[in-house]
Amino acid sequence: MGSGAEVCIESALFMNSQKGKKWGVLKMLLYRPWPADYLLKKIPASCKRICVLDKTREEGASAMPVYLDVLNTLTCAGKEIKLIGGVYGLASKNFTPDQVIAIYENLEK
């Protein structure tokens, strides 16, 4: 969602074309109402790992809001996909392609 999605898309396209990776990005345009059915349709059957990035931080919460909604959607659908969460761009910090590539490389481990 938001500005970080464009950096993720461009980074994935570059790595797919130049390095033969099979990375994907799902850009959420709307948070509420939560598009659970749409999300499930867009995740390919070959997907084994997902990183959910939030641009918010909630002190004391068990996880970030979008992460929790994705987790709930996958769990209710019986999908066994490894899910990790991350936070980016707080306090207007830059979100760079190098950071995106590091996220994907972490997912590959």
N, CA and C of each residue as an Amber inpcrd file, in Angstrom:
protein
   327
   0.8350000  -1.1670000   0.0000000   0.0000000   0.0000000   0.0000000
   0.8880000   1.2410000   0.0000000   0.4620000   2.2500000  -0.6470000
   1.1790000   3.5100000  -0.5640000   2.4420000   3.5770000  -1.4010000
   3.2610000   4.5420000  -1.0470000   4.4580000   4.8540000  -1.8350000
   5.4760000   3.7210000  -1.8570000   5.5390000   2.9350000  -0.8230000
   6.5090000   1.8420000  -0.7750000   6.2550000   0.7710000  -1.8150000
   5.0180000   0.6510000  -2.2600000   4.6870000  -0.3840000  -3.2510000
   5.4310000  -0.1610000  -4.5600000   5.5880000   1.0800000  -4.9720000
   6.2710000   1.3640000  -6.2410000   7.7320000   0.9310000  -6.1880000
   8.3930000   1.1680000  -5.0650000   9.7840000   0.7360000  -4.9100000
   9.8580000  -0.7860000  -4.9720000   8.9070000  -1.4570000  -4.3340000
   8.8760000  -2.9260000  -4.3520000   8.6430000  -3.4530000  -5.7660000
   7.7110000  -2.8430000  -6.4720000   7.3990000  -3.2900000  -7.8380000
   8.6090000  -3.1350000  -8.7440000   9.2360000  -1.9770000  -8.7320000
  10.3930000  -1.7400000  -9.6000000  11.5600000  -2.6650000  -9.2400000
  11.7730000  -2.9080000  -7.9540000  12.8590000  -3.7810000  -7.5130000
  12.5970000  -5.2150000  -7.9630000  11.3530000  -5.6790000  -7.8050000
  11.0110000  -7.0390000  -8.2170000  11.1400000  -7.2020000  -9.7290000
  10.6550000  -6.2240000 -10.4850000  10.7830000  -6.2930000 -11.9480000
  12.2420000  -6.3570000 -12.3750000  13.0810000  -5.5570000 -11.7520000
  14.5060000  -5.5590000 -12.0830000  15.1330000  -6.9240000 -11.7780000
  14.9040000  -7.4230000 -10.5660000  15.5200000  -8.6930000 -10.1740000
  14.9750000  -9.8630000 -10.9980000  13.7090000  -9.8150000 -11.3750000
  13.1400000 -10.8750000 -12.2100000  13.7580000 -10.8740000 -13.6010000
  13.9290000  -9.6930000 -14.1740000  14.4640000  -9.6200000 -15.5410000
  15.9760000  -9.7690000 -15.5940000  16.6920000  -9.2470000 -14.6100000
  18.1530000  -9.2590000 -14.6400000  18.7840000 -10.4480000 -13.9240000
  18.1110000 -10.9690000 -12.9180000  18.7070000 -12.0280000 -12.0990000
  17.9090000 -13.3280000 -12.1200000  16.8380000 -13.3620000 -12.9110000
  16.0500000 -14.5810000 -13.0390000  15.2360000 -14.9570000 -11.8070000
  14.9640000 -14.0020000 -10.9670000  14.1650000 -14.2660000  -9.7680000
  12.6940000 -14.4090000 -10.1490000  11.9110000 -14.9140000  -9.2330000
  10.4670000 -15.0260000  -9.4260000   9.7750000 -14.3390000  -8.2590000
  10.0320000 -13.0480000  -8.1500000   9.4910000 -12.2580000  -7.0530000
   8.2320000 -11.5470000  -7.5200000   7.2880000 -11.3860000  -6.6150000
   6.0520000 -10.7020000  -6.9510000   5.6970000  -9.6610000  -5.9060000
   4.7970000  -8.7780000  -6.2870000   4.3170000  -7.7250000  -5.3980000
   2.8110000  -7.6230000  -5.5910000   2.1090000  -7.5590000  -4.4980000
   0.6780000  -7.2930000  -4.5420000   0.4620000  -5.9330000  -3.8910000
   0.0460000  -4.9820000  -4.6910000  -0.1560000  -3.6160000  -4.2010000
  -1.6110000  -3.4550000  -3.7820000  -1.8000000  -3.1840000  -2.5070000
  -3.1390000  -2.9630000  -1.9790000  -3.5070000  -1.5020000  -2.1820000
  -4.6690000  -1.2620000  -2.7540000  -5.1220000   0.1090000  -2.9860000
  -6.1430000   0.5550000  -1.9570000  -6.7520000  -0.4020000  -1.2800000
  -7.8100000  -0.0890000  -0.3360000  -7.6390000  -0.9770000   0.8870000
  -7.7020000  -0.3850000   2.0590000  -7.5260000  -1.1610000   3.2840000
  -8.8600000  -1.6160000   3.8680000  -9.8330000  -0.7550000   3.8730000
 -11.1520000  -1.1250000   4.3710000 -12.1980000  -0.7940000   3.3310000
 -13.1490000  -1.6270000   3.0600000 -13.3090000  -2.9590000   3.6350000
 -12.1920000  -3.8890000   3.1760000 -11.7840000  -4.7900000   4.0610000
 -10.6650000  -5.6810000   3.7770000 -11.0180000  -6.6140000   2.6200000
 -10.1900000  -6.6410000   1.5640000 -10.4760000  -7.4330000   0.3590000
  -9.9480000  -8.8720000   0.4440000 -10.4340000  -9.6540000   1.3940000
  -9.9120000 -11.0090000   1.6190000 -10.0240000 -11.8820000   0.3650000
 -11.1830000 -11.8960000  -0.2800000 -11.3600000 -12.7370000  -1.4700000
 -10.4180000 -12.3180000  -2.5930000 -10.2840000 -11.0190000  -2.7910000
  -9.3840000 -10.5010000  -3.8180000  -7.9420000 -10.9090000  -3.5270000
  -7.5390000 -10.7670000  -2.2680000  -6.1810000 -11.1370000  -1.8660000
  -5.9120000 -12.6040000  -2.1680000  -6.8350000 -13.4640000  -1.7990000
  -6.6440000 -14.9030000  -2.0210000  -6.5700000 -15.2460000  -3.5060000
  -7.3400000 -14.5500000  -4.3320000  -7.3010000 -14.7940000  -5.7800000
  -5.9720000 -14.3760000  -6.3920000  -5.3510000 -13.3420000  -5.8420000
  -4.1300000 -12.7940000  -6.4260000  -2.8570000 -13.5120000  -5.9820000
  -2.9220000 -14.2920000  -4.9380000  -1.7300000 -15.0160000  -4.4790000
  -1.6150000 -16.3020000  -5.2940000  -0.5360000 -16.4610000  -6.0680000
  -0.4000000 -17.6650000  -6.8920000  -0.2240000 -18.9240000  -6.0320000
  -0.6470000 -20.0420000  -6.5610000  -0.5460000 -21.3160000  -5.8380000
   0.9020000 -21.6560000  -5.5000000   1.8410000 -21.1550000  -6.2800000
   3.2610000 -21.4490000  -6.0530000   3.8750000 -20.6220000  -4.9200000
   3.1410000 -19.6550000  -4.3910000   3.6720000 -18.7690000  -3.3520000
   3.8740000 -19.5320000  -2.0470000   5.0880000 -19.4130000  -1.5010000
   5.4210000 -20.1010000  -0.2480000   5.7130000 -19.1320000   0.8910000
   6.0710000 -17.8910000   0.5480000   6.4580000 -16.9110000   1.5670000
   5.9550000 -15.5260000   1.1760000   5.5150000 -14.7910000   2.1910000
   5.0370000 -13.4250000   1.9720000   5.5940000 -12.5280000   3.0740000
   6.0160000 -11.3450000   2.6710000   6.3680000 -10.3070000   3.6310000
   5.3110000  -9.2130000   3.5120000   4.6910000  -8.8720000   4.6190000
   3.6940000  -7.8120000   4.6530000   4.3600000  -6.5820000   5.2580000
   4.3450000  -5.5040000   4.5000000   4.9610000  -4.2610000   4.9780000
   3.8910000  -3.2650000   5.4130000   4.0480000  -2.7330000   6.5970000
   3.1700000  -1.6990000   7.1260000   3.9550000  -0.4100000   7.2420000
   3.2600000   0.6850000   7.0750000   3.9020000   1.9890000   7.2770000
   3.3270000   2.6360000   8.5310000   3.1740000   1.8000000   9.5330000
   2.6790000   2.2590000  10.8280000   3.3000000   1.3910000  11.9030000
   3.3060000   1.8990000  13.0900000   3.8360000   1.1410000  14.2150000
   2.8770000   1.3300000  15.3800000   2.4290000   0.2470000  15.9350000
   1.4910000   0.3130000  17.0450000   2.1290000  -0.3010000  18.2780000
   2.5390000   0.5520000  19.1840000   3.1710000   0.0860000  20.4160000
   2.2100000  -0.8030000  21.1920000   2.7090000  -1.9290000  21.6680000
   1.9060000  -2.8410000  22.4710000   1.0600000  -3.8100000  21.6740000
   0.9590000  -3.6260000  20.3650000   0.1780000  -4.5420000  19.5290000
   0.9870000  -5.8090000  19.2640000   0.2910000  -6.9150000  19.0600000
   0.9840000  -8.1720000  18.7840000   1.6500000  -8.1420000  17.4130000
   1.1170000  -7.3520000  16.4930000   1.6920000  -7.1820000  15.1550000
   1.0280000  -5.9570000  14.5290000   1.4690000  -5.6090000  13.3420000
   0.9350000  -4.4410000  12.6630000  -0.4020000  -4.7850000  11.9860000
  -1.2460000  -3.7810000  11.7290000  -2.6110000  -4.0320000  11.2640000
  -2.7440000  -4.8030000   9.9520000  -2.0170000  -4.4250000   8.9270000
  -2.1560000  -5.1200000   7.6440000  -1.6470000  -6.5560000   7.7740000
  -0.5440000  -6.7410000   8.4910000  -0.0110000  -8.0790000   8.7340000
  -1.0800000  -8.9640000   9.3850000  -1.7480000  -8.4510000  10.4180000
  -2.7620000  -9.2420000  11.1210000  -3.9250000  -9.6050000  10.1970000
  -4.3170000  -8.6870000   9.3270000  -5.4020000  -8.9930000   8.3930000
  -4.9870000 -10.0390000   7.3610000  -3.7640000  -9.9450000   6.8580000
  -3.2750000 -10.9570000   5.9140000  -3.1690000 -12.3110000   6.6150000
  -2.6300000 -12.3180000   7.8110000  -2.5140000 -13.5590000   8.5810000
  -3.8850000 -14.1950000   8.7920000  -4.8590000 -13.4060000   9.1860000
  -6.2120000 -13.9130000   9.3970000  -6.8010000 -14.4760000   8.1050000
  -6.6090000 -13.7620000   7.0010000  -7.1310000 -14.2090000   5.7080000
  -6.5270000 -15.5500000   5.3090000  -5.2010000 -15.6650000   5.4200000
  -4.5340000 -16.9130000   5.0360000  -4.9270000 -18.0620000   5.9610000
  -5.0190000 -17.7900000   7.2510000  -5.3740000 -18.8210000   8.2200000
  -6.7930000 -19.3290000   7.9800000  -7.7250000 -18.4190000   7.7840000
  -9.1180000 -18.8150000   7.5460000  -9.2810000 -19.5940000   6.2430000
  -8.4150000 -19.3290000   5.2800000  -8.4710000 -20.0290000   3.9940000
  -7.6830000 -21.3420000   4.0160000  -7.0100000 -21.6210000   5.1280000
  -6.2310000 -22.8550000   5.2340000  -4.9510000 -22.8500000   4.4250000
  -4.4550000 -21.6700000   4.1100000  -3.2130000 -21.5570000   3.3270000
  -2.0110000 -21.7060000   4.2540000  -1.0700000 -22.5200000   3.8280000
   0.1610000 -22.6930000   4.5950000   1.2810000 -21.9270000   3.9110000
   1.3100000 -20.6360000   4.1540000   2.2960000 -19.7380000   3.5710000
   3.0560000 -19.0900000   4.7160000   4.3740000 -19.1210000   4.6310000
   5.2160000 -18.4690000   5.6410000   4.9940000 -16.9660000   5.5310000
   4.6950000 -16.3420000   6.6540000   4.3790000 -14.9210000   6.6580000
   5.2910000 -14.1900000   7.6270000   5.9310000 -13.1320000   7.1320000
   6.7090000 -12.2640000   8.0080000   6.2010000 -10.8400000   7.8200000
   6.4550000 -10.0060000   8.8010000   6.0080000  -8.6230000   8.7240000
   7.1680000  -7.6690000   8.8560000   6.9760000  -6.4840000   8.3650000
   7.9990000  -5.4590000   8.4670000   7.3750000  -4.0800000   8.4550000
   8.1550000  -3.1130000   8.8850000   7.7240000  -1.7210000   8.9110000
   8.7190000  -0.9240000   8.0800000   8.2210000   0.0040000   7.3020000
   9.1070000   0.8170000   6.4560000   8.6760000   2.2700000   6.5060000
   9.5910000   3.1480000   6.1970000   9.2980000   4.5530000   5.9520000
   8.7760000   5.3670000   7.1120000   9.0130000   4.9400000   8.3370000
   8.5550000   5.7430000   9.4660000   9.3420000   7.0490000   9.5280000
   8.6990000   8.0990000   9.9440000   9.3090000   9.4280000  10.0550000
   9.8990000   9.8830000   8.7240000   9.2220000   9.5060000   7.6410000
   9.6070000   9.8980000   6.2740000  10.9920000   9.4080000   5.8760000
  11.4430000   8.3140000   6.4680000  12.7260000   7.7270000   6.0710000
  12.6050000   7.1660000   4.6610000  13.6780000   7.2500000   3.9070000
  13.6880000   6.7080000   2.5560000  13.5430000   5.1920000   2.5800000
  12.8510000   4.6670000   1.5950000  12.6820000   3.2240000   1.4100000
  13.3090000   2.9200000   0.0630000  14.4410000   2.2270000   0.0780000
  15.2610000   2.0820000  -1.1170000  15.1560000   0.6930000  -1.7360000
  15.5180000   0.5710000  -3.0190000  15.5510000  -0.7450000  -3.6540000
  16.4650000  -1.7350000  -2.9220000  17.5740000  -1.2750000  -2.3840000
  18.4590000  -2.1730000  -1.6240000  17.7390000  -2.7820000  -0.4310000
  16.9030000  -2.0020000   0.2190000  16.1400000  -2.5250000   1.3530000
  15.1120000  -3.5510000   0.8940000  14.4820000  -3.2900000  -0.2290000
  13.5070000  -4.2360000  -0.7790000  14.1940000  -5.5460000  -1.1480000
  15.3370000  -5.4690000  -1.7940000  16.0780000  -6.6710000  -2.1740000
  16.4750000  -7.4570000  -0.9340000  16.8550000  -6.7690000   0.1220000
  17.2030000  -7.4470000   1.3930000  15.9820000  -8.1780000   1.9580000
  14.7980000  -7.6040000   1.8240000  13.5840000  -8.2700000   2.2980000
  13.3500000  -9.5660000   1.5170000  13.4450000  -9.4940000   0.1930000
  13.2630000 -10.6830000  -0.6240000  14.3160000 -11.7500000  -0.3280000
  15.5450000 -11.3160000  -0.1840000  16.6170000 -12.2850000   0.1320000
  16.3820000 -12.9460000   1.4790000  15.8730000 -12.1910000   2.4310000
  15.5230000 -12.7750000   3.7280000  14.4100000 -13.8160000   3.5680000
  13.4420000 -13.5250000   2.7340000  12.3630000 -14.4800000   2.4900000
  12.8740000 -15.7750000   1.8400000  13.9120000 -15.6720000   1.0340000
  14.4450000 -16.8540000   0.3520000  15.1820000 -17.7970000   1.2920000
  15.5940000 -17.3120000   2.4670000  16.3500000 -18.1330000   3.4040000
  15.4910000 -19.2000000   4.0350000
